[in-house]
Amino acid sequence: MSTFMAKAETLERKWYVLDAAGKPLGRTAAVAAMLLRGKHKPEFTPHVDCGDFVIIVNADKAVLTGKKLEQKYYRHHSGWVGGLKEVQYKTMMSEKPETAMHLAVKGMLPKNSIGRHSATRLKIYRGPDHKNAAQKPEVWDK
């Protein structure tokens, strides 16, 4: 008996909705990364992109525990001298909560072509409404 290996042509992708209201940002991001990667499926194969589509709603209502709103910073560098930019998470969560959620999920995906391709299947919305009702997404509640 040989080991089953999933093929990209035979995969069936589903759509799932995650509600981030009142939940920690990192917990929601971890569940989203697991769904995007496909680790919840019994036919998971590490070298095949077998994940599903994920819609995260209420990203503005996600919470950061402890003193992370004041103490945590998002930093990036332009590559030039003195080009370090940093944004406090308090301002990021008030102005662009979708970006904060996207960065959290992206950090939990593999740093290769499978991770980059998986990140394109992530849709994040600030409020409770989303534009993907035609895909008939299921609510993920586990």
BELHUPE-V157382 format. One record per residue. N is the residue number from 1. RES is the residue in one small letter. SS is DSSP state (H for helix, E for strand, C for the rest). BURIAL is b if it has 24 or more other C-alpha atoms within 12 Angstrom, else e. Layout:
# BELHUPE-V157382
{{N:RES:SS:BURIAL} {N:RES:SS:BURIAL}}
This chain:
# BELHUPE-V157382
{{1:m:C:e} {2:s:C:e} {3:t:C:e} {4:f:C:e} {5:m:C:e} {6:a:C:e} {7:k:C:e} {8:a:H:e} {9:e:H:e} {10:t:H:e} {11:l:C:e} {12:e:C:e} {13:r:C:b} {14:k:C:b} {15:w:E:b} {16:y:E:b} {17:v:E:b} {18:l:E:b} {19:d:E:b} {20:a:C:b} {21:a:C:e} {22:g:C:e} {23:k:C:e} {24:p:E:b} {25:l:H:b} {26:g:H:b} {27:r:H:b} {28:t:H:b} {29:a:H:b} {30:a:H:b} {31:v:H:b} {32:a:H:b} {33:a:H:b} {34:m:H:b} {35:l:H:b} {36:l:H:b} {37:r:H:b} {38:g:C:b} {39:k:C:e} {40:h:C:e} {41:k:C:e} {42:p:C:e} {43:e:C:e} {44:f:C:b} {45:t:C:e} {46:p:C:e} {47:h:C:e} {48:v:C:b} {49:d:C:b} {50:c:C:b} {51:g:C:b} {52:d:C:b} {53:f:E:b} {54:v:E:b} {55:i:E:b} {56:i:E:b} {57:v:E:b} {58:n:C:b} {59:a:H:b} {60:d:H:b} {61:k:H:b} {62:a:C:b} {63:v:E:b} {64:l:C:b} {65:t:C:e} {66:g:C:e} {67:k:C:e} {68:k:H:e} {69:l:H:e} {70:e:H:e} {71:q:H:e} {72:k:C:e} {73:y:E:e} {74:y:E:b} {75:r:E:e} {76:h:E:e} {77:h:E:e} {78:s:C:e} {79:g:C:e} {80:w:C:e} {81:v:C:e} {82:g:C:e} {83:g:C:e} {84:l:E:e} {85:k:E:e} {86:e:E:e} {87:v:E:e} {88:q:E:e} {89:y:H:b} {90:k:H:b} {91:t:H:e} {92:m:H:b} {93:m:H:b} {94:s:H:e} {95:e:H:e} {96:k:C:e} {97:p:H:b} {98:e:H:b} {99:t:H:b} {100:a:H:b} {101:m:H:b} {102:h:H:b} {103:l:H:b} {104:a:H:b} {105:v:H:b} {106:k:H:b} {107:g:H:e} {108:m:C:b} {109:l:C:b} {110:p:C:e} {111:k:C:e} {112:n:C:e} {113:s:H:e} {114:i:H:b} {115:g:H:b} {116:r:H:e} {117:h:H:e} {118:s:H:b} {119:a:H:b} {120:t:C:b} {121:r:C:b} {122:l:E:b} {123:k:E:b} {124:i:E:b} {125:y:C:b} {126:r:C:b} {127:g:C:e} {128:p:C:e} {129:d:C:e} {130:h:C:b} {131:k:C:e} {132:n:C:e} {133:a:H:e} {134:a:H:e} {135:q:H:e} {136:k:C:e} {137:p:C:e} {138:e:E:e} {139:v:E:e} {140:w:C:b} {141:d:C:e} {142:k:C:e}}
